[in-house]
Amino acid sequence: MIYHYPIAEAIEHNIYRPVIFKNIDTNNGKSQEKDSLLAIAAIENLRNEQKNNPNAQLLIKTRNINSAEELKKIYEAKGVSVGLIHSRNTNKQNEDCLIKCKKGELESLIAVGMIGEGLDIPTLKISVLHDIPRTLPTTIQFIGRISRVHKNQTGNAILIADRNYVKGEVKKLYYFDKSWDLLIPDLVGEIKTNSPLFPDLEPSELNPLGISPDDLKPFFSTRIYKTKLGFEFKKGFHKKMPSGIELVFTHQDDINSPLILITKHKKTLPWGEKTQHYFKIIMIYIFYI
């Protein structure tokens, strides 16, 4: 990494507008009830926003195409014109939908998956998350769609979600009282400071692998298998690792002790698939017999 432009400066320089988060408690209801309550809140905010910003539009995030089709029915039944873009549409269908949205012929747009992360429509001022991204980079990418400053709009962007459904590393974002325009720059700065794009640490006596503790983020899950009596781990397994995965550490005190492995592999940055930039993924495995 040779340069970092903080989001705080982008907000200060009026490139991004701050985001206000509005929590809607749907009482952990059934999926359809939750979607309906979120839709009501989103439409109410849209109508209020359109009083000062007539061209304000709504961006709707959901998990899959079937859910998107159902949401389209819900929003249209409540009087909101909806565009839908997803991978099952042809390129022309998606392009036509985006053109209508940019012309102001649609009040809202439903985006499924990665498609919503590349939108460039500055009039999208409000977003409602029927499905909440679980990682901070994905969250930041998505809310960037409503953070663009538009010369004919005033006020902050608005994000609507039920934080009871938040999982993963983004919990801190939804549960802090600190406003998003202050919290997001801090969290992104923290990611930049601890970025695995920086070189590995030099191996030392206390850290012989040269691994930064900030890179160790274990995903806690368990799998249980039934084995035959006298089971042993296959000898020489470390020489048969899958392609691209490097075994950097292995330890087992004796045949009855847990086997501990640390592996490392590279993954393309989610926002730079056509670049040669990668980040490390370090996995910890503990096998008990």
BAVOGU-125707 format. One record per residue: residue number from 1; residue in one letter; x, y, z negated of N, C-alpha, C in turn. Coordinates in steps of 0.1 Angstrom, whole numbers, plus 2048, in hexadecimal, padded with zeros to 3 digits. Example, Ala and Ser with C-alpha at 12.3 -4.5 7.8 and 13.67 -1.06 7.14 Angstrom:
# BAVOGU-125707
<palo 1 "A" <884 7C7 7B2> <87B 7D3 7B2> <884 7DF 7B2>> <palo 2 "S" <880 7EA 7B9> <889 7F5 7B9> <881 800 7B1>> 
# end
This chain:
# BAVOGU-125707
<palo 1 "M" <808 7F4 800> <800 800 800> <809 80C 800>> <palo 2 "I" <806 816 809> <80F 822 80A> <807 82E 807>> <palo 3 "Y" <7F9 82D 807> <7F1 839 804> <7E4 835 7FE>> <palo 4 "H" <7DF 83D 7F5> <7D2 83A 7EF> <7CB 847 7ED>> <palo 5 "Y" <7BF 848 7F3> <7B7 854 7F2> <7AB 852 7E8>> <palo 6 "P" <7AC 857 7DC> <7A2 853 7D2> <794 858 7D6>> <palo 7 "I" <78A 850 7D2> <77C 854 7D4> <779 861 7CD>> <palo 8 "A" <77F 863 7C2> <77C 86F 7BA> <77F 87B 7C3>> <palo 9 "E" <78A 87B 7CA> <78E 886 7D3> <784 887 7DF>> <palo 10 "A" <780 87B 7E4> <776 87C 7EF> <769 883 7EB>> <palo 11 "I" <765 880 7DE> <759 887 7D9> <75C 896 7D7>> <palo 12 "E" <768 899 7D1> <76C 8A7 7CF> <76D 8AF 7DC>> <palo 13 "H" <771 8A8 7E7> <773 8AF 7F4> <766 8AE 7FC>> <palo 14 "N" <75B 8A9 7F6> <74E 8A9 7FC> <74E 8A0 808>> <palo 15 "I" <755 895 808> <755 88B 812> <74B 880 80E>> <palo 16 "Y" <74B 87D 801> <741 874 7FC> <738 87B 7F2>> <palo 17 "R" <72C 878 7F1> <723 87E 7E7> <722 874 7DB>> <palo 18 "P" <721 878 7CF> <71F 86F 7C3> <713 867 7C4>> <palo 19 "V" <713 85B 7BD> <708 852 7BE> <702 852 7B0>> <palo 20 "I" <6F4 853 7AF> <6ED 851 7A3> <6E7 843 7A3>> <palo 21 "F" <6E9 83C 798> <6E3 82F 797> <6D6 82F 78F>> <palo 22 "K" <6CC 829 794> <6BF 828 78D> <6BB 81A 78B>> <palo 23 "N" <6BB 816 77E> <6B7 808 77B> <6A8 806 77A>> <palo 24 "I" <6A4 7FC 781> <695 7F8 781> <694 7EB 77A>> <palo 25 "D" <68E 7EB 76E> <68C 7DE 767> <680 7D7 76C>> <palo 26 "T" <682 7CC 773> <677 7C4 779> <673 7B9 770>> <palo 27 "N" <678 7B9 763> <674 7AF 759> <678 7A1 75D>> <palo 28 "N" <682 79F 765> <686 792 76A> <67B 78A 770>> <palo 29 "G" <672 790 777> <667 78A 77D> <66A 781 788>> <palo 30 "K" <660 77B 78E> <662 772 79A> <668 77B 7A6>> <palo 31 "S" <66E 774 7AF> <675 77B 7BA> <66C 785 7C1>> <palo 32 "Q" <660 781 7C4> <657 78A 7CC> <653 796 7C3>> <palo 33 "E" <650 793 7B6> <64C 79E 7AE> <658 7A8 7AC>> <palo 34 "K" <664 7A3 7AA> <670 7AB 7A9> <672 7B4 7B6>> <palo 35 "D" <671 7AE 7C1> <672 7B5 7CE> <668 7C0 7CF>> <palo 36 "S" <65B 7BD 7CB> <651 7C7 7CC> <653 7D3 7C3>> <palo 37 "L" <658 7D0 7B7> <65A 7DB 7AE> <666 7E4 7B2>> <palo 38 "L" <670 7DD 7B7> <67C 7E5 7BD> <677 7ED 7C9>> <palo 39 "A" <66F 7E7 7D1> <66A 7EF 7DD> <662 7FB 7D9>> <palo 40 "I" <659 7F9 7CF> <651 805 7CA> <65A 810 7C5>> <palo 41 "A" <664 80C 7BD> <66E 816 7B8> <676 81D 7C3>> <palo 42 "A" <67A 815 7CD> <682 81B 7D8> <679 824 7E0>> <palo 43 "I" <66D 821 7E3> <664 829 7EB> <661 836 7E4>> <palo 44 "E" <65F 835 7D7> <65C 841 7CF> <668 84B 7CF>> <palo 45 "N" <674 845 7CE> <680 84E 7CF> <681 854 7DD>> <palo 46 "L" <67E 84C 7E7> <67F 850 7F5> <676 85C 7F7>> <palo 47 "R" <669 85B 7F3> <660 865 7F5> <663 872 7EE>> <palo 48 "N" <668 871 7E1> <66D 87C 7DA> <679 883 7E1>> <palo 49 "E" <682 87B 7E6> <68E 880 7ED> <68A 887 7F9>> <palo 50 "Q" <680 882 801> <67C 888 80D> <676 896 80C>> <palo 51 "K" <672 899 800> <66D 8A7 7FE> <678 8B1 800>> <palo 52 "N" <684 8AE 7FC> <68F 8B7 7FD> <698 8B4 809>> <palo 53 "N" <698 8A7 80D> <6A0 8A2 818> <697 89A 821>> <palo 54 "P" <690 8A0 82A> <686 899 833> <68C 88D 83B>> <palo 55 "N" <699 88E 83E> <69F 884 846> <6A5 878 83D>> <palo 56 "A" <6A3 879 830> <6A9 86E 828> <6A3 861 82B>> <palo 57 "Q" <6AB 856 82B> <6A7 849 82F> <6AC 83F 824>> <palo 58 "L" <6A6 833 824> <6A8 829 81A> <6B0 81D 820>> <palo 59 "L" <6BA 819 819> <6C2 80D 81D> <6BE 802 813>> <palo 60 "I" <6B9 7F6 819> <6B5 7EB 810> <6BE 7DF 812>> <palo 61 "K" <6C4 7DA 807> <6CD 7CF 807> <6C7 7C3 802>> <palo 62 "T" <6C9 7B8 809> <6C3 7AB 805> <6CD 7A0 808>> <palo 63 "R" <6CA 793 804> <6D4 789 804> <6D4 781 811>> <palo 64 "N" <6C8 77F 818> <6C8 777 824> <6BD 77C 82D>> <palo 65 "I" <6BC 776 839> <6B3 77A 843> <6A4 777 83F>> <palo 66 "N" <6A1 76C 839> <694 769 835> <68F 773 82B>> <palo 67 "S" <697 776 822> <694 781 818> <691 78E 81F>> <palo 68 "A" <699 791 829> <698 79E 830> <68A 79F 837>> <palo 69 "E" <686 794 83D> <679 793 844> <66E 796 83A>> <palo 70 "E" <66F 790 82E> <665 792 824> <664 7A0 81F>> <palo 71 "L" <670 7A6 81D> <671 7B4 818> <66B 7BD 823>> <palo 72 "K" <66E 7BA 82F> <668 7C3 83A> <659 7C4 839>> <palo 73 "K" <653 7B9 836> <644 7B8 834> <640 7C1 828>> <palo 74 "I" <647 7BF 81D> <644 7C6 810> <645 7D5 813>> <palo 75 "Y" <650 7DA 819> <651 7E8 81B> <647 7EE 825>> <palo 76 "E" <645 7E7 82F> <63C 7EC 83A> <62E 7EC 834>> <palo 77 "A" <62A 7E3 82B> <61D 7E3 825> <61B 7EF 81C>> <palo 78 "K" <626 7F5 817> <626 800 80F> <628 80D 816>> <palo 79 "G" <627 80C 824> <627 818 82C> <635 81D 830>> <palo 80 "V" <63F 815 82F> <64D 819 833> <651 812 840>> <palo 81 "S" <656 81A 84A> <65A 814 856> <668 80E 854>> <palo 82 "V" <66A 802 859> <676 7FA 856> <67D 7F5 862>> <palo 83 "G" <68A 7F6 862> <693 7F0 86C> <69A 7E4 866>> <palo 84 "L" <69D 7DA 86E> <6A3 7CE 868> <6AF 7CA 871>> <palo 85 "I" <6BA 7C9 86B> <6C6 7C4 873> <6CC 7B8 86C>> <palo 86 "H" <6CF 7AE 874> <6D5 7A2 86F> <6DB 79A 87A>> <palo 87 "S" <6E1 78F 877> <6E9 787 880> <6E1 77F 88A>> <palo 88 "R" <6D4 77D 887> <6CB 775 890> <6C6 77E 89B>> <palo 89 "N" <6C6 78B 899> <6C3 794 8A4> <6CE 794 8AF>> <palo 90 "T" <6CA 798 8BB> <6D4 79A 8C5> <6DB 7A8 8C2>> <palo 91 "N" <6E7 7AA 8C8> <6EE 7B6 8C6> <6E5 7C2 8CB>> <palo 92 "K" <6DD 7C0 8D5> <6D5 7CB 8DA> <6CA 7CE 8D0>> <palo 93 "Q" <6C4 7C4 8CA> <6B9 7C6 8C0> <6BF 7CE 8B4>> <palo 94 "N" <6CB 7CA 8B0> <6D1 7D2 8A4> <6D4 7E0 8A8>> <palo 95 "E" <6DA 7E1 8B4> <6DE 7EF 8B9> <6D2 7F8 8BB>> <palo 96 "D" <6C7 7F2 8C0> <6BA 7FA 8C2> <6B5 7FF 8B4>> <palo 97 "C" <6B6 7F6 8AB> <6B1 7F9 89D> <6B9 804 897>> <palo 98 "L" <6C6 803 899> <6CF 80E 893> <6CD 81B 89A>> <palo 99 "I" <6CA 81B 8A7> <6C8 827 8AE> <6BB 82E 8A9>> <palo 100 "K" <6B1 826 8A7> <6A4 82B 8A2> <6A6 831 894>> <palo 101 "C" <6AE 82B 88C> <6B1 830 87E> <6B8 83D 87F>> <palo 102 "K" <6C2 83E 888> <6CA 84A 889> <6C2 856 88F>> <palo 103 "K" <6B8 852 897> <6AF 85D 89C> <6A4 861 892>> <palo 104 "G" <6A3 85A 887> <699 85D 87D> <68C 857 87F>> <palo 105 "E" <68B 84D 888> <67F 847 88C> <67B 83C 882>> <palo 106 "L" <684 838 879> <682 82E 86E> <686 835 861>> <palo 107 "E" <67E 831 857> <681 837 849> <68A 82E 841>> <palo 108 "S" <68B 822 845> <694 819 83D> <69A 80E 846>> <palo 109 "L" <6A5 808 841> <6AC 7FE 848> <6AF 7F3 83F>> <palo 110 "I" <6AD 7E6 843> <6B0 7DB 83B> <6BD 7D4 841>> <palo 111 "A" <6C7 7D3 838> <6D4 7CD 83D> <6D6 7C0 835>> <palo 112 "V" <6DB 7B6 83D> <6DE 7A9 837> <6ED 7A7 838>> <palo 113 "G" <6F3 7A3 82D> <701 79F 82D> <70A 7AA 831>> <palo 114 "M" <715 7A6 839> <720 7AF 83D> <71B 7BA 846>> <palo 115 "I" <710 7B8 84D> <70B 7C2 857> <709 7CF 850>> <palo 116 "G" <704 7CF 844> <701 7DB 83D> <70E 7E3 839>> <palo 117 "E" <719 7DD 839> <725 7E3 834> <72C 7EC 83E>> <palo 118 "G" <728 7EB 84B> <72E 7F3 855> <726 7FE 85B>> <palo 119 "L" <71A 801 854> <711 80B 859> <717 819 858>> <palo 120 "D" <714 821 862> <718 82F 862> <70D 838 865>> <palo 121 "I" <703 839 85B> <6F7 842 85D> <6F6 84B 851>> <palo 122 "P" <6FC 857 851> <6FD 860 846> <6EF 863 83F>> <palo 123 "T" <6E4 862 847> <6D7 865 841> <6D2 85B 838>> <palo 124 "L" <6D9 84F 837> <6D5 845 82D> <6D9 84B 81F>> <palo 125 "K" <6D0 84E 817> <6D3 856 80B> <6CF 84D 7FE>> <palo 126 "I" <6C7 844 800> <6C2 83B 7F5> <6C4 82D 7F8>> <palo 127 "S" <6C8 825 7EF> <6CA 816 7F1> <6C3 80F 7E6>> <palo 128 "V" <6BD 804 7EA> <6B7 7FB 7E0> <6BD 7ED 7E1>> <palo 129 "L" <6C2 7E7 7D7> <6C8 7DA 7D7> <6BE 7CF 7D3>> <palo 130 "H" <6B9 7C8 7DC> <6B1 7BC 7D9> <6BA 7B0 7D6>> <palo 131 "D" <6C6 7B2 7DB> <6D1 7A8 7D8> <6DD 7B0 7D4>> <palo 132 "I" <6E3 7AE 7C9> <6EE 7B7 7C4> <6FC 7B0 7C7>> <palo 133 "P" <704 7B7 7CE> <712 7B2 7D1> <719 7AF 7C4>> <palo 134 "R" <721 7A4 7C4> <727 79F 7B8> <736 7A4 7B6>> <palo 135 "T" <73B 7A9 7C1> <749 7AE 7BF> <74A 7BD 7C1>> <palo 136 "L" <754 7C3 7BB> <755 7D2 7BB> <758 7D7 7C9>> <palo 137 "P" <761 7D1 7D1> <764 7D6 7DE> <757 7D6 7E7>> <palo 138 "T" <750 7CB 7E6> <743 7CA 7EE> <73A 7D5 7EA>> <palo 139 "T" <738 7D7 7DD> <72F 7E1 7D8> <733 7EF 7DD>> <palo 140 "I" <740 7F2 7DC> <745 7FF 7E0> <743 801 7EF>> <palo 141 "Q" <746 7F6 7F7> <743 7F7 805> <735 7FA 808>> <palo 142 "F" <72C 7F4 801> <71E 7F5 804> <719 803 800>> <palo 143 "I" <71C 808 7F4> <717 815 7F0> <71D 820 7F8>> <palo 144 "G" <729 81D 7FF> <72E 827 808> <725 82A 813>> <palo 145 "R" <71B 821 816> <712 824 821> <708 830 81D>> <palo 146 "I" <706 832 810> <6FD 83D 80C> <704 848 806>> <palo 147 "S" <712 847 805> <71A 852 7FF> <71F 85C 809>> <palo 148 "R" <71C 85A 816> <721 864 820> <719 871 81F>> <palo 149 "V" <721 87C 81F> <71B 889 81E> <715 88D 82B>> <palo 150 "H" <708 892 82B> <701 896 837> <6FF 8A5 836>> <palo 151 "K" <702 8AD 840> <701 8BB 840> <6F3 8C0 83D>> <palo 152 "N" <6E9 8B8 841> <6DB 8BD 840> <6D4 8B6 834>> <palo 153 "Q" <6DC 8B1 82A> <6D6 8AB 81E> <6DD 8B1 812>> <palo 154 "T" <6D5 8B2 807> <6DB 8B7 7FA> <6D9 8AC 7F0>> <palo 155 "G" <6E1 8AD 7E5> <6DF 8A4 7DA> <6E7 897 7DB>> <palo 156 "N" <6E7 88F 7D1> <6EF 883 7D0> <6E7 877 7D7>> <palo 157 "A" <6EF 86C 7D9> <6E9 860 7DE> <6E3 858 7D2>> <palo 158 "I" <6DA 84F 7D5> <6D3 848 7CA> <6D4 839 7CD>> <palo 159 "L" <6D8 831 7C3> <6D8 823 7C4> <6CE 81D 7BA>> <palo 160 "I" <6C6 814 7BF> <6BB 80E 7B7> <6BE 7FF 7B6>> <palo 161 "A" <6BD 7F9 7A9> <6BF 7EB 7A7> <6BA 7E7 79A>> <palo 162 "D" <6B8 7DA 797> <6B5 7D5 78A> <6C2 7CF 785>> <palo 163 "R" <6C8 7D5 77B> <6D5 7D1 776> <6D4 7C3 76E>> <palo 164 "N" <6C8 7BE 76B> <6C7 7B1 765> <6CC 7A6 76E>> <palo 165 "Y" <6CD 7A9 77B> <6D1 79F 785> <6DF 7A1 789>> <palo 166 "V" <6E7 7A9 782> <6F5 7AC 785> <6FD 7A0 780>> <palo 167 "K" <706 79B 789> <70F 791 785> <71D 795 78A>> <palo 168 "G" <727 78E 785> <735 790 789> <73C 79D 784>> <palo 169 "E" <746 7A1 78B> <74E 7AC 786> <748 7BA 786>> <palo 170 "V" <73C 7BB 78D> <736 7C8 78E> <72D 7CB 782>> <palo 171 "K" <72C 7C2 778> <724 7C5 76D> <728 7D2 766>> <palo 172 "K" <735 7D5 765> <739 7E1 75E> <734 7EE 765>> <palo 173 "L" <731 7ED 772> <72C 7F8 77A> <71D 7FB 776>> <palo 174 "Y" <716 7F1 774> <707 7F3 771> <704 7F5 762>> <palo 175 "Y" <70D 7F1 759> <70A 7F2 74B> <711 7FD 744>> <palo 176 "F" <719 805 74A> <71F 810 744> <716 81C 745>> <palo 177 "D" <716 824 73A> <70E 831 73B> <714 83B 743>> <palo 178 "K" <721 83A 746> <729 844 74E> <723 844 75C>> <palo 179 "S" <722 850 761> <71B 852 76E> <724 84C 779>> <palo 180 "W" <71E 847 784> <725 840 78F> <72F 849 795>> <palo 181 "D" <72D 856 796> <736 85E 79D> <743 85F 796>> <palo 182 "L" <743 85C 788> <74F 85C 780> <754 84E 77F>> <palo 183 "L" <74B 844 77E> <74F 836 77B> <756 82F 787>> <palo 184 "I" <750 831 793> <755 82B 79F> <763 82F 7A2>> <palo 185 "P" <766 83C 7A2> <774 83F 7A5> <77E 839 79B>> <palo 186 "D" <77A 838 78E> <782 832 784> <785 823 787>> <palo 187 "L" <77A 81C 78B> <77B 80E 78D> <783 80B 79A>> <palo 188 "V" <781 813 7A4> <789 811 7B1> <798 814 7AE>> <palo 189 "G" <79A 81F 7A6> <7A8 822 7A2> <7AF 817 79B>> <palo 190 "E" <7A7 810 792> <7AC 804 78B> <7AF 7F9 794>> <palo 191 "I" <7A7 7F7 79E> <7AA 7EC 7A8> <7B7 7F0 7B0>> <palo 192 "K" <7B8 7FC 7B4> <7C4 800 7BB> <7D0 7FF 7B3>> <palo 193 "T" <7D0 802 7A6> <7DB 801 79D> <7E0 7F2 79C>> <palo 194 "N" <7D6 7EA 79B> <7D8 7DB 799> <7D8 7D3 7A6>> <palo 195 "S" <7D9 7DB 7B1> <7D7 7D4 7BE> <7E1 7C9 7C1>> <palo 196 "P" <7DC 7BD 7C5> <7E5 7B3 7C9> <7EC 7B6 7D6>> <palo 197 "L" <7E9 7C1 7DC> <7F1 7C5 7E8> <7FF 7C9 7E5>> <palo 198 "F" <801 7CD 7D8> <80E 7D0 7D4> <816 7C3 7D3>> <palo 199 "P" <824 7C4 7D5> <82C 7B8 7D4> <82B 7B0 7C7>> <palo 200 "D" <82E 7A3 7C7> <82E 79C 7BB> <838 7A2 7B2>> <palo 201 "L" <836 79F 7A5> <840 7A3 79B> <84D 79B 79D>> <palo 202 "E" <858 7A0 798> <864 798 798> <863 78D 78E>> <palo 203 "P" <866 781 791> <866 777 786> <86F 77A 77A>> <palo 204 "S" <86B 777 76E> <872 77A 762> <871 76E 759>> <palo 205 "E" <878 76F 74E> <878 764 744> <86A 762 73E>> <palo 206 "L" <863 76E 73C> <855 76D 737> <84B 76B 742>> <palo 207 "N" <84E 76D 74E> <845 76C 759> <84C 765 765>> <palo 208 "P" <84F 758 764> <858 752 76E> <851 751 77B>> <palo 209 "L" <844 752 77C> <83D 751 789> <83C 75E 790>> <palo 210 "G" <83F 769 789> <83E 776 78F> <830 77A 792>> <palo 211 "I" <826 775 78A> <818 778 78D> <813 783 783>> <palo 212 "S" <80C 78D 788> <807 797 780> <7FB 792 778>> <palo 213 "P" <7F9 794 76B> <7ED 790 764> <7E0 795 76A>> <palo 214 "D" <7E2 7A1 771> <7D6 7A7 777> <7D0 79F 783>> <palo 215 "D" <7D9 797 788> <7D5 78F 794> <7CE 782 78F>> <palo 216 "L" <7CF 77F 782> <7C9 772 77D> <7BA 775 779>> <palo 217 "K" <7B1 772 782> <7A3 773 77F> <79C 766 781>> <palo 218 "P" <79D 75D 777> <797 750 779> <788 750 77B>> <palo 219 "F" <783 748 784> <775 746 786> <771 73A 77E>> <palo 220 "F" <769 73B 774> <766 730 76B> <75B 728 770>> <palo 221 "S" <75E 71B 774> <754 712 778> <75A 704 775>> <palo 222 "T" <751 6FA 774> <755 6EC 770> <74F 6E2 779>> <palo 223 "R" <756 6D8 77C> <751 6CD 784> <755 6C0 77C>> <palo 224 "I" <74C 6B7 77B> <74E 6AB 773> <74D 69F 77C>> <palo 225 "Y" <757 696 77C> <757 68A 784> <758 67E 77B>> <palo 226 "K" <752 673 780> <753 666 779> <75F 65F 77F>> <palo 227 "T" <769 65A 776> <775 653 77B> <776 645 775>> <palo 228 "K" <77E 63D 77B> <780 630 776> <78A 630 76B>> <palo 229 "L" <789 626 763> <792 625 757> <7A1 624 75C>> <palo 230 "G" <7A9 62C 756> <7B7 62C 75A> <7BA 636 765>> <palo 231 "F" <7B1 63F 767> <7B3 649 772> <7BF 652 770>> <palo 232 "E" <7C7 654 77A> <7D2 65D 77A> <7D2 666 786>> <palo 233 "F" <7D8 672 785> <7D9 67B 790> <7E2 676 79A>> <palo 234 "K" <7DF 677 7A7> <7E7 671 7B2> <7F5 678 7B2>> <palo 235 "K" <7FF 670 7B2> <80D 675 7B2> <810 67B 7C0>> <palo 236 "G" <817 686 7BF> <81B 68D 7CC> <810 696 7D1>> <palo 237 "F" <805 699 7C9> <7FA 6A1 7CF> <7FF 6AF 7D2>> <palo 238 "H" <809 6B4 7CB> <80E 6C1 7CE> <814 6C3 7DC>> <palo 239 "K" <817 6B7 7E2> <81D 6B8 7F0> <812 6B7 7FA>> <palo 240 "K" <806 6B6 7F6> <7FB 6B4 800> <7F0 6BF 7FD>> <palo 241 "M" <7F4 6CB 7FA> <7EB 6D6 7F8> <7E5 6DA 806>> <palo 242 "P" <7D8 6DF 806> <7D2 6E4 812> <7DA 6EF 819>> <palo 243 "S" <7D9 6F0 826> <7E1 6FA 82D> <7DE 708 828>> <palo 244 "G" <7E8 710 826> <7E7 71E 821> <7E7 71F 812>> <palo 245 "I" <7E6 714 80B> <7E5 715 7FC> <7F3 711 7F7>> <palo 246 "E" <7F8 71A 7EE> <805 717 7E8> <804 714 7DA>> <palo 247 "L" <809 709 7D6> <809 705 7C8> <815 70B 7C1>> <palo 248 "V" <812 715 7B8> <81D 71D 7B2> <820 718 7A3>> <palo 249 "F" <818 710 79D> <81A 70B 790> <813 6FF 78D>> <palo 250 "T" <819 6F5 786> <812 6E9 782> <818 6E4 775>> <palo 251 "H" <80F 6E0 76C> <814 6DB 75F> <80B 6D1 759>> <palo 252 "Q" <811 6C6 753> <809 6BC 74C> <813 6B6 741>> <palo 253 "D" <80F 6B7 735> <818 6B2 72A> <81A 6A3 72B>> <palo 254 "D" <80F 69C 72D> <810 68D 72F> <804 688 736>> <palo 255 "I" <803 67B 738> <7F8 676 741> <7EA 678 73C>> <palo 256 "N" <7E9 67A 72F> <7DC 67D 728> <7D9 68B 726>> <palo 257 "S" <7E2 694 72A> <7E0 6A3 728> <7DA 6A9 734>> <palo 258 "P" <7D4 6B5 732> <7CF 6BC 73E> <7DA 6C0 748>> <palo 259 "L" <7D6 6BF 755> <7DF 6C3 760> <7DB 6D1 763>> <palo 260 "I" <7E5 6DA 763> <7E3 6E8 766> <7EA 6EC 773>> <palo 261 "L" <7E2 6F2 77C> <7E7 6F6 789> <7E4 705 78B>> <palo 262 "I" <7EE 70C 791> <7EB 71A 796> <7EE 71A 7A5>> <palo 263 "T" <7E5 71E 7AD> <7E7 71F 7BC> <7E6 72D 7C0>> <palo 264 "K" <7EB 72F 7CC> <7EB 73D 7D2> <7E8 73C 7E1>> <palo 265 "H" <7DF 744 7E6> <7DE 745 7F5> <7DA 753 7F8>> <palo 266 "K" <7DB 756 805> <7D8 764 80A> <7CA 764 810>> <palo 267 "K" <7C4 770 80F> <7B7 772 816> <7B7 780 81C>> <palo 268 "T" <7B1 781 828> <7B1 78E 82F> <7A8 797 827>> <palo 269 "L" <7AC 7A4 826> <7A4 7AE 81F> <796 7AE 826>> <palo 270 "P" <78B 7AF 81E> <77E 7AF 823> <77B 7BB 82C>> <palo 271 "W" <782 7C6 82A> <780 7D2 833> <78A 7D3 83E>> <palo 272 "G" <793 7C9 83F> <79D 7CA 849> <7A0 7BD 850>> <palo 273 "E" <795 7B6 856> <797 7A9 85C> <7A0 7A9 868>> <palo 274 "K" <7A2 7B5 86E> <7AA 7B6 87A> <7B8 7BB 877>> <palo 275 "T" <7BB 7BD 86A> <7C8 7C1 867> <7D1 7B6 862>> <palo 276 "Q" <7DD 7B8 85E> <7E6 7AE 859> <7E7 7B0 84A>> <palo 277 "H" <7DE 7B6 844> <7DE 7B8 835> <7D7 7AD 82E>> <palo 278 "Y" <7DD 7A8 823> <7D7 79D 81C> <7D7 7A0 80D>> <palo 279 "F" <7CF 799 805> <7D1 799 7F7> <7D2 78B 7F2>> <palo 280 "K" <7D8 789 7E7> <7DB 77C 7E1> <7CE 777 7D9>> <palo 281 "I" <7CC 76A 7DA> <7C2 764 7D1> <7C9 759 7C9>> <palo 282 "I" <7C9 75B 7BC> <7D0 752 7B3> <7C6 74A 7AB>> <palo 283 "M" <7C6 73D 7AC> <7BC 735 7A6> <7C3 72C 79B>> <palo 284 "I" <7BC 72A 790> <7C1 722 785> <7B7 716 784>> <palo 285 "Y" <7BD 70A 784> <7B5 6FE 783> <7BA 6F6 776>> <palo 286 "I" <7B1 6F1 76E> <7B4 6E9 763> <7AC 6DC 764>> <palo 287 "F" <7B3 6D1 765> <7AC 6C4 766> <7AE 6BC 759>> <palo 288 "Y" <7A3 6B8 754> <7A2 6B0 748> <79E 6A2 74B>> <palo 289 "I" <7A4 698 744> <79F 68A 746> <798 686 73A>> 
# end
